[in-house]
Amino acid sequence: MRQFKFSVLVLTMLTILDQCLVAQSTYEVKIITGSTNNELEILDWGGKGPAILFLTGLTNTAHVYDEFAPRFKDQFHVFAMSRRGYGRSEQTKYGYGIDTLANDIVAVLKALNIQKIILIGHSIAGDEITTFATSYPDRITHAIYLDAAYDHVNLPEAFPELPKTSTKDSSSVQQFNLYLKRIRGFAFPENEIKNQYFIDDRGKLVKNKTSWSIAGAIIEGIRLPDYNLIKCRALAIYGQRNTVQEWFPSFPLMDSANQQIAIKDFIPAWKKYYEQEINRFRSEIKDGRIMEIPSADHYIFLTHPAATEKIIRDFLASAQRFAQ
């Protein structure tokens, strides 16, 4: 029993130390010229080794990785990119098609003097990874999808309207994160919220810094992924949510009508779609690996950072051994 208590204590101390080290990590902000003479925001955490570029989900900025990306700087040179239109990247009038977004990545690699890259992307960034990997196969060594290997073209048609949960609390950054914890089970790094929203003198989140029309233009500009054309080693990590409570932590707060939408409409549609997309990745991609994290939200690197990190490290290590 004493040994067990001691092990738990050591594990707790290591976890706290790990969190402190991540929280104290620093980065350099670089503004780089993109493929259409547009400005792009890059966060550079430094580090030695092969280069990793983290790509974000729709509406996020590079700061969504403030706490996760620096975990890898012990073995890699770590960067994250704010897609055009978000964070300090320029809100251009045009250029949100998937090929232009992939060309922005090329421009970043040229500016940073990187020949080959490891791309790790969340959500809709999966489309950018697939397009980049198929268009520039000699520039990418590994493609890692963070709950991102999905058909986003037909996504709106695949599901009924999401059930409504509790009202968003935008009175402060802290209250907004408490709201996120309540309905999704995770919180954003504070700088992510500050880069997403205009905040008034009282600390209230007033409105998004980026118009939803840009998100719409990005969605319109994607196409059905064709994994058959990917030549590099690839990993798809999925957040496996089987129950309504895993999908909606705020389920008890819903009214009965929305609870029924969640149970009878959304969950069955999701399970069908989820199985279809995993089978697509498995059947189409050569040298592909699939890993699932049980009970993980779509933001798997925020709800399950340690598990996500381990899967990525194991994959990169095994890929390196395979190449030798």
C-alpha positions, 0 to 999 in steps of 0.5 A: 500500500505504501509503495502504491501511495508513493507511486501515485505521489511521484506520478502526481508530482511529475504531472505537475512538473510537466504542466509547469514546464509546458506553461513556462515554454516560450515562443517567437512570433514570425510574420511570413509572406504567404503564397499570395503576398499575404501575411501569415503568423507562425509560432516558433518554439525552437528545439532541435531535430526534424521540423514539425508544423502544427496546423489548426482546425477551423476558426482556431489560431496557432495559439490553440497549441500553446500548451501542446506543441512545446511538448515535442521541442526536446526532439523536434523543432516545433512550429505552429501556423495560423491559417490566413484569416485567423490570429495575426494572419492576414484576412485576405479577400480571396485565397481560401481554396484548399490548393492556395492554403496548401501553397501557403504551407509551401511558402512557410517552408521556404521562408523557414528554410525547411526542405521536409516537414512533419505535418500535424493538423487538427480537424479541417487541417486534415484537408490541407495535409492531404492536399499538401502531401499529394501535391508536394510528396517530396516535402513531407515525411509524416502526415498526422491527423488529429481527429482530422481524417474525415470527409468534410465536404459531405459533413453538413449533410451527414448529420441533423442539427446539433442539439442545443446545450447551455448558453455561452458565457462570454463575460470573461476569458475565464468564464468562457473556459468554464463554459467550454469545460462544462459543455465540451470537457476542455478549456482553450489556452488563454491566448487562443481565446484572446486571439479569437475574440475582441475583448472590451475594457471589462474583459468581456468577449465582444465578437469574433475577430474573423467573420464567419464568411471566411470559415464558409469560404474555407469549407467551400474550397475543400474537396473529397480527400483521396488518401490513395495518393499519399506516399508518406507514412500517415497516422490518423488519431480519432476521438472515439465517442460512443455515448451521448454523455461522451459527445455532450458532457452537458447532456444533463443540462439539455431540455428533454427535446434536445436530449432526444435529438442527441440520442435518436438522431445525432448519435446514430448518424455519427456512428455511421459516419465515423465507421465510414471514415475510418474504413476509408482511411484504412482501405485507401492509404498505404502505410497508414496507421489508425489509433483511437482514444476512448472518450476523447473530444474532437479536440483530442490534444486538449482533453487527452494531451498525454495520450495524444503525445504518446501516440505521436511519439511512438508513431514517429519513432517507429517510422524512423526505425522502419526507414533505417 
